[in-house]
């Protein structure tokens, strides 16, 4: 079984373009071939409903994007590479509600997308919440459920999405603390953001970032003649053939570089310096892009002609995922929160609960100052209190260390301890013994 799980969400709200291919599809497909990870790729059709209310468009976009990823070489195998539709894993929505019940509204108030929508309303003199749906407000909780349903270790995101991963960690920590600590369990792995520092961003027809919102995109699988027409419409300057041209800031050169080898890029750079005509440069760009895209376009057209094949593949992956991961996890979580078989109400292991409750509790939490803390408490008495950490992972690392080492870790923790009583060391040792006993009972 592979040790690292990487989860990637794919927005289903439009037709894939060259920017999507270079910035997301091509590198993700290459990464999916790594033998030491388990990849989860999902079509985020539930997220699409937040901003797209045209059902035909949602359906068509989901089909086109699924076909695009498969045409570009993604090979689902129900072992290392999972490819599924978000809405087919119905446990995700149930988990969303569980997380909603522990998510702080204050945290959701600070979500970038929601704050941006409120700021736009204020700038236009509207009520703060004008035209803002609960779906937009709750988007981070659904995203957290997408990640936590399969306990993903890493989520590739740009810097603008880091906040959502931090929120997922926060919700997971709260749930683990509220329902897991009393019974000595950890339900959720805390995910980490895999920052995509070098994601290629392609310019569009007008030189701005290629984006559907700018209406300047080049569809990935446009027919050959349409592709050529679009490329020849790329905006360039007025320099005539024979005049040296700048590669810096040239949309045409940047597009070429995204598809060309290092040697081809060097040759094009030299051609710019020698004054290549814009028509010849555009022809060279078209030939290079079409060389790579043509075989993928053929495969894409074959898939689009057989949507039932894609539907079956997505459903089969979702069924297997639910059986192996989602359904067992939700069964455990339902038990944890108290949605239980009423006929077994008298079977609660009271002795174990009393034993656990008698131990001091090591807790991690977030204060109103936005910082993360941990404390060791015995009833109302605080035996150990940390300073505030900017990053929850730093606080979590110390909590894990104390659980593993007990009081022995105190000698290394003087710089991060704000309060410590004489009883703290013995209490930590007791916690460590309890952790060791639980681990032995599980392995035994």
C-alpha positions as MATLAB code, in Angstrom:
seq = 'XXXXXXXXXXXXXXXXXXXXXXXXXXXXXXXXXXXXXXXXXXXXXXXXXXXXXXXXXXXXXXXXXXXXXXXXXXXXXXXXXXXXXXXXXXXXXXXXXXXXXXXXXXXXXXXXXXXXXXXXXXXXXXXXXXXXXXXXXXXXXXXXXXXXXXXXXXXXXXXXXXXXXXXXXXXXXXXXXXXXXXXXXXXXXXXXXXXXXXXXXXXXXXXXXXXXXXXXXXXXXXXXXXXXXXXXXXXXXXXXXXXXXXXXXXXXXXXXXXXXXXXXXXXXXXXXXXXXXXXXXXXXXXXXXXXXXXXXXXXXXXXXXXXXXXXXXXXXXXXXXXXXXXXXXXXXXXXXXXXXXXXXXXXXXXXXXXXXXXXXXXXXXXXXXXXXXXXXXXXXXXXXXXXXXXXXXXXXXXXXXXXXXXXXXXXXXXXXXXXXXXXXXXXXXXXXXXXXXXXXXXXX';
ca = [
       0.000    0.000    0.000;
       1.405    3.409   -0.951;
       2.115    5.792    1.910;
       1.334    9.227    0.477;
      -2.087   10.306   -0.770;
      -2.348   13.327   -3.067;
      -5.743   14.792   -3.917;
      -6.495   17.128   -6.826;
      -9.844   18.816   -7.488;
     -10.770   19.696  -11.067;
     -13.255   22.531  -11.576;
     -16.065   21.647  -13.991;
     -17.243   25.067  -15.133;
     -16.098   25.498  -18.701;
     -14.281   24.098  -21.722;
     -10.591   23.222  -21.126;
      -8.117   25.554  -22.832;
      -4.373   25.535  -23.475;
      -3.731   27.282  -20.157;
      -5.506   24.474  -18.276;
      -3.466   21.913  -20.181;
      -0.051   23.457  -19.535;
      -0.745   24.630  -15.975;
      -2.742   21.693  -14.604;
      -3.502   18.705  -16.821;
      -0.088   17.964  -18.291;
       1.894   18.192  -15.008;
      -0.780   16.300  -13.049;
      -0.865   13.440  -15.554;
       2.934   13.236  -15.364;
       2.776   13.179  -11.552;
       0.154   10.403  -11.611;
       2.785    8.011  -12.960;
       4.903    8.211   -9.815;
       4.956    4.734   -8.220;
       5.254    5.892   -4.604;
       1.991    7.860   -4.250;
      -1.740    7.270   -4.433;
      -3.505    9.961   -6.488;
      -7.117   11.062   -6.186;
      -8.460   13.214   -9.047;
     -12.063   14.342   -8.768;
     -14.397   16.330  -10.982;
     -15.747   19.028   -8.660;
     -19.290   19.157  -10.008;
     -20.833   20.039   -6.628;
     -18.541   23.052   -6.401;
     -19.584   24.056   -9.918;
     -23.170   24.549   -8.720;
     -22.019   27.538   -6.672;
     -21.458   29.634   -9.791;
     -23.166   27.766  -12.627;
     -26.949   27.373  -12.573;
     -27.276   26.044  -16.125;
     -27.700   22.238  -15.758;
     -26.821   21.571  -19.387;
     -23.577   23.505  -19.007;
     -22.673   21.620  -15.820;
     -23.233   18.289  -17.557;
     -21.383   19.286  -20.738;
     -18.430   20.755  -18.883;
     -18.076   17.651  -16.713;
     -18.033   15.457  -19.819;
     -15.546   17.655  -21.689;
     -13.159   17.895  -18.765;
     -13.325   14.161  -18.008;
     -12.639   13.386  -21.666;
      -9.775   15.910  -21.707;
      -7.942   14.359  -18.772;
      -8.376   10.854  -20.129;
      -7.294   11.934  -23.611;
      -4.183   13.542  -22.152;
      -3.061   10.263  -20.649;
      -4.609    9.891  -17.198;
      -4.956    6.163  -16.553;
      -7.242    5.300  -13.616;
      -6.418    1.908  -12.124;
      -8.362    1.711   -8.806;
      -5.063    1.251   -7.011;
      -2.764    4.255   -7.405;
      -4.835    6.538   -9.647;
      -8.466    7.281   -8.843;
     -10.615    9.394  -11.181;
     -14.144   10.082  -10.009;
     -16.995   12.548   -9.936;
     -17.407   14.374   -6.639;
     -21.196   13.952   -6.545;
     -20.909   10.158   -6.924;
     -19.209    9.858   -3.534;
     -22.338   10.711   -1.579;
     -20.589   10.350    1.767;
     -18.845   13.641    1.005;
     -22.026   15.616    1.644;
     -22.685   13.814    4.934;
     -19.132   14.547    6.040;
     -19.667   18.174    5.027;
     -22.476   18.398    7.584;
     -20.377   16.796   10.324;
     -17.631   19.342    9.645;
     -20.157   22.183    9.439;
     -21.138   21.385   13.017;
     -17.569   21.939   14.252;
     -16.490   24.715   11.859;
     -16.241   28.172   13.392;
     -18.329   30.786   11.605;
     -15.643   33.341   12.352;
     -13.159   31.345   10.287;
     -15.621   31.120    7.388;
     -16.175   34.874    7.605;
     -12.504   35.314    6.724;
     -12.580   33.088    3.614;
     -11.106   34.990    0.668;
     -13.940   34.324   -1.800;
     -16.634   35.362    0.673;
     -14.738   38.481    1.774;
     -14.165   39.468   -1.868;
     -17.888   39.137   -2.602;
     -18.744   41.259    0.448;
     -16.179   43.877   -0.580;
     -17.708   44.076   -4.068;
     -21.162   44.602   -2.577;
     -19.884   47.384   -0.337;
     -18.090   49.066   -3.244;
     -21.358   49.026   -5.195;
     -23.411   50.296   -2.257;
     -25.265   46.995   -1.800;
     -26.062   45.035    1.333;
     -23.062   42.962    2.442;
     -24.740   39.640    1.607;
     -26.506   40.687   -1.579;
     -26.543   37.770   -4.065;
     -24.163   35.735   -1.879;
     -25.400   32.177   -1.475;
     -24.819   29.903    1.487;
     -23.028   27.666   -1.012;
     -20.317   30.283   -1.549;
     -20.048   30.855    2.197;
     -19.767   27.110    2.928;
     -17.422   26.336    0.029;
     -14.409   25.810    2.356;
     -16.295   23.172    4.368;
     -17.191   21.166    1.260;
     -13.578   21.435    0.108;
     -12.427   20.179    3.503;
     -14.769   17.200    3.171;
     -13.324   16.437   -0.277;
      -9.874   16.236    1.292;
     -10.690   14.523    4.578;
     -13.016   11.869    3.137;
      -9.889   10.093    1.850;
      -7.490   11.474    4.479;
      -5.254   13.011    1.823;
      -1.764   13.919    2.957;
      -1.073   16.581    0.327;
      -3.202   18.850   -1.840;
      -1.497   20.655   -4.744;
      -2.699   24.273   -4.702;
      -1.617   27.753   -5.688;
      -0.882   30.294   -2.970;
      -4.417   31.703   -3.224;
      -5.788   28.337   -2.050;
      -3.541   27.823    0.985;
      -6.218   29.277    3.240;
      -8.629   26.464    2.323;
      -6.085   23.815    3.321;
      -5.524   25.603    6.627;
      -9.289   25.586    7.182;
      -9.459   21.860    6.429;
      -6.744   21.295    9.022;
      -8.622   23.416   11.537;
     -11.903   21.529   11.037;
     -10.099   18.183   11.229;
      -8.334   19.187   14.436;
     -11.582   20.326   16.030;
     -13.332   17.087   15.131;
     -10.400   14.981   16.327;
     -10.304   16.914   19.588;
     -14.046   16.858   20.227;
     -14.787   13.246   19.282;
     -11.417   11.529   19.110;
      -9.472   12.517   22.203;
     -12.049   11.217   24.721;
     -11.768    7.733   23.211;
      -8.107    7.829   22.190;
      -8.698    7.989   18.432;
      -7.630   10.227   15.566;
     -10.151   10.233   12.748;
      -8.533   12.623   10.319;
      -5.034   13.125    8.958;
      -4.121   16.811    8.865;
      -3.532   17.651    5.172;
      -0.697   19.793    3.909;
      -0.704   22.225    1.011;
       1.706   21.253   -1.751;
       2.462   24.738   -3.062;
       2.690   24.893   -6.824;
       5.357   27.626   -7.087;
       6.164   27.102  -10.749;
       2.759   26.527  -12.310;
       2.903   27.720  -15.899;
       0.508   30.590  -16.574;
      -0.147   31.120  -20.266;
      -1.108   34.436  -21.847;
      -4.297   34.556  -23.877;
      -5.070   36.053  -27.258;
      -4.819   39.626  -25.906;
      -1.690   39.104  -23.804;
      -3.489   38.934  -20.464;
      -3.623   35.676  -18.508;
      -5.577   33.087  -20.477;
      -8.920   32.944  -18.696;
     -12.571   32.302  -19.476;
     -13.405   35.497  -17.588;
     -11.371   37.502  -20.131;
     -12.805   35.597  -23.106;
      -9.279   35.260  -24.486;
      -8.800   31.504  -24.380;
      -7.668   28.978  -26.974;
      -9.730   25.791  -26.496;
      -7.464   22.808  -25.941;
      -9.175   20.622  -28.509;
     -10.402   23.196  -31.011;
     -10.519   21.785  -34.569;
      -7.217   22.227  -36.392;
      -8.384   25.109  -38.598;
      -9.954   26.929  -35.660;
      -6.756   26.482  -33.649;
      -4.759   28.024  -36.497;
      -7.194   30.921  -36.832;
      -7.023   31.671  -33.103;
      -3.232   31.525  -33.001;
      -3.001   33.897  -35.955;
      -5.259   36.336  -34.052;
      -2.816   36.666  -31.120;
      -2.074   40.329  -30.522;
       1.484   41.391  -31.474;
       3.229   44.724  -31.912;
       3.764   46.607  -35.185;
       7.382   45.626  -35.848;
       7.915   44.595  -39.436;
       9.825   41.560  -40.750;
      13.539   42.141  -40.334;
      13.149   44.199  -37.163;
      14.397   42.550  -33.981;
      11.591   41.568  -31.641;
      11.510   41.240  -27.849;
      10.776   37.866  -26.293;
      10.156   39.568  -22.942;
       6.442   40.180  -22.581;
       5.627   38.477  -25.891;
       2.509   36.326  -25.561;
       3.461   34.479  -28.714;
       6.924   33.587  -27.387;
       5.573   32.514  -23.995;
       3.064   30.187  -25.649;
       5.789   28.701  -27.831;
       8.103   28.181  -24.848;
       5.374   26.261  -22.989;
       5.317   23.595  -25.715;
       8.836   23.648  -27.129;
      12.015   21.911  -26.027;
      14.963   23.922  -24.719;
      16.646   23.693  -28.126;
      13.499   24.803  -29.967;
      13.045   27.693  -27.543;
      16.624   28.832  -28.105;
      16.087   28.726  -31.873;
      12.912   30.804  -31.598;
      14.693   33.316  -29.362;
      17.367   33.681  -32.011;
      14.679   34.076  -34.710;
      13.109   36.910  -32.695;
      16.478   38.633  -32.499;
      16.935   38.174  -36.264;
      13.572   39.819  -36.996;
      11.294   36.890  -37.868;
       7.973   38.096  -39.305;
       4.957   37.749  -37.044;
       3.176   35.581  -39.606;
       6.090   33.139  -39.745;
       6.346   33.137  -35.950;
       2.649   32.353  -35.614;
       2.922   29.550  -38.155;
       5.814   28.057  -36.184;
       3.790   28.326  -32.979;
       0.777   26.668  -34.595;
       2.885   23.798  -35.959;
       4.492   23.185  -32.559;
       1.241   23.199  -30.599;
      -0.587   21.091  -33.160;
       2.238   18.557  -33.110;
       1.579   17.885  -29.432;
      -2.173   18.353  -29.352;
      -3.235   16.557  -32.571;
      -2.980   12.970  -31.244;
      -4.656   14.016  -27.997;
      -7.442   15.720  -29.979;
      -8.087   12.512  -31.889;
      -8.394   10.558  -28.649;
     -10.609   13.286  -27.163;
     -13.002   13.154  -30.102;
     -13.235    9.373  -29.751;
     -14.111    9.689  -26.078;
     -16.642   12.463  -26.654;
     -18.387   10.195  -29.154;
     -18.790    7.557  -26.421;
     -19.899    9.366  -23.266;
     -21.257    6.107  -21.820;
     -17.676    4.810  -21.592;
     -16.643    7.810  -19.501;
     -19.778    7.543  -17.364;
     -19.086    3.892  -16.611;
     -15.477    4.564  -15.703;
     -16.340    7.409  -13.333;
     -19.101    5.414  -11.656;
     -16.937    2.301  -11.280;
     -14.195    4.340   -9.630;
     -16.686    5.973   -7.279;
     -18.256    2.637   -6.300;
     -14.848    1.164   -5.492;
     -13.782    4.278   -3.576;
     -16.937    4.248   -1.504;
     -16.563    0.579   -0.648;
     -12.896    0.815    0.299;
     -12.691    4.235    1.914;
     -15.700    6.543    2.182;
     -18.393    4.200    3.532;
     -16.194    2.624    6.263;
     -14.995    6.061    7.365;
     -18.519    7.474    7.589;
     -19.637    4.411    9.515;
     -16.916    5.175   12.066;
     -17.753    8.876   12.160;
     -21.457    8.260   12.621;
     -20.629    6.081   15.617;
     -18.272    8.764   16.938;
     -20.834   11.580   16.859;
     -23.598    9.425   18.364;
     -25.664    8.422   15.317;
     -25.789    4.863   16.602;
     -27.880    1.737   16.762;
     -30.333    2.446   19.589;
     -30.599   -1.215   20.507;
     -26.975   -1.086   21.669;
     -27.359    1.962   23.884;
     -26.381   -0.003   26.993;
     -23.183   -1.396   25.529;
     -20.973    1.664   26.045;
     -17.610    0.665   27.589;
     -17.977    2.738   30.777;
     -14.795    1.507   32.415;
     -12.686    2.545   29.442;
     -14.399    5.936   29.307;
     -13.830    6.496   33.012;
     -10.199    5.466   32.667;
      -9.665    7.888   29.783;
     -11.508   10.704   31.510;
      -9.327   10.280   34.621;
      -6.159   11.037   32.696;
      -4.906   14.586   32.165;
      -5.814   15.876   28.713;
      -3.325   17.293   26.193;
      -5.295   19.634   23.939;
      -4.491   21.829   20.946;
      -6.701   24.803   20.188;
      -6.926   28.210   18.546;
      -7.460   31.461   20.424;
      -9.130   34.704   19.360;
      -5.715   36.199   18.538;
      -5.531   33.733   15.636;
      -2.599   31.835   17.143;
      -2.470   28.135   17.987;
      -1.781   26.804   21.485;
      -1.675   23.548   23.399;
      -2.172   22.837   27.077;
      -2.073   19.926   29.500;
      -5.071   20.067   31.817;
      -6.105   17.883   34.745;
      -9.736   18.806   35.241;
      -9.758   22.571   35.753;
      -6.059   22.710   36.615;
      -3.659   23.713   33.832;
      -0.375   21.813   34.280;
       1.307   22.965   31.083;
       0.577   25.858   28.720;
       2.384   26.723   25.499;
       3.119   30.055   23.941;
       1.140   30.953   20.787;
       2.225   29.538   17.416;
       1.520   31.160   14.065;
       1.351   27.763   12.339;
      -0.904   24.972   13.697;
       1.605   22.376   12.512;
       4.191   23.714   14.972;
       1.820   23.321   17.909;
       0.723   19.898   16.632;
       4.331   18.731   16.340;
       4.927   19.466   20.031;
       1.708   17.715   21.047;
       2.793   14.641   19.094;
       6.233   14.752   20.685;
       4.860   14.926   24.224;
       2.569   11.980   23.491;
       5.521    9.967   22.218;
       8.180   11.002   24.760;
       6.186   12.004   27.823;
       7.900   14.214   30.400;
      11.301   13.593   28.789;
      10.419   16.136   26.101;
      10.120   18.981   28.625;
      13.861   19.650   28.680;
      13.773   20.569   24.998;
      10.583   22.626   25.272;
      11.580   25.436   27.619;
      11.427   28.097   24.899;
       7.849   27.318   23.960;
       6.339   26.770   27.428;
       4.556   29.686   29.090;
       3.278   27.810   32.181;
       4.590   24.615   33.787;
       3.712   23.086   37.150;
       5.764   20.463   39.046;
       3.117   17.852   38.238;
       3.445   18.293   34.453;
       6.228   15.743   33.922;
       4.445   12.929   35.774;
       1.172   13.716   33.974;
       2.885   13.546   30.583;
       4.461   10.222   31.501;
       1.019    8.885   32.431;
      -0.335    9.991   29.067;
       2.584    8.312   27.286;
       1.927    5.024   29.137;
      -1.742    5.183   28.146;
      -0.792    5.849   24.518;
       1.628    2.909   24.558;
      -1.016    0.623   26.054;
      -3.543    1.600   23.385;
      -0.989    1.013   20.640;
      -0.133   -2.419   22.014;
      -3.790   -3.400   22.314;
      -4.391   -2.443   18.678;
      -1.395   -4.378   17.360;
      -2.208   -7.312   19.587;
];
